[in-house]
Amino acid sequence: MPAAAGFRDDGQLVINPSYYMPRAMRELGAATGVRELGPLADTGEAMIERLAQDALVPDWVALTAEGPAAPPESFSQNAGYEAIRVPLMALWSGNAASRAVAGFAEATAAEWKDDSQPVVFDPKSREGLERSADAGYRAVAALSDCAASGGLGSAMPRFTADQPYYPATLHLMALVAQATNFPQCVLV
């Protein structure tokens, strides 16, 4: 959980799916001998696949005894800045077959314009609600597209330091995921 309070209420636990980094969980479990981290990574991947089955993975989700549900209204109901990390973490973990990756690649391709990238979506309709011209968002979308399609070369932009912290961080992480897991998606 991202904080000590505010995420457990009324028989539900509110989580952010983008906090699951399966590769890190497995490697940390192997390095420390904490065996539970591997199965937790598997469970997180399964949950994300379930969330991505018919929609984009949302920023936040409530886990209940009946399964995943919409989070309380004080949490984002969209698939946006938080959820952009979901396909990125799947790719960094080597999972190009993830439905989260394919869904994100499809949604960004459908909403792409020459001057800006969609960064916030309605999870169900996949309609772009907010846009940004920062290159880091395009890097995640381009890597997702290349990896999901099994293509060669990607439209990932070159890194530029003249973008805000968050898209710059996403950009660097996308470049690491590309270099370590998807060398065929080299920048063209």
Summary of the structure (lengths in Angstrom):
residues: 188
radius of gyration: 16.3
end to end distance: 38.8
largest distance: 50.4
contacts: 612
relative contact order: 0.12
helix: 45%
strand: 15%
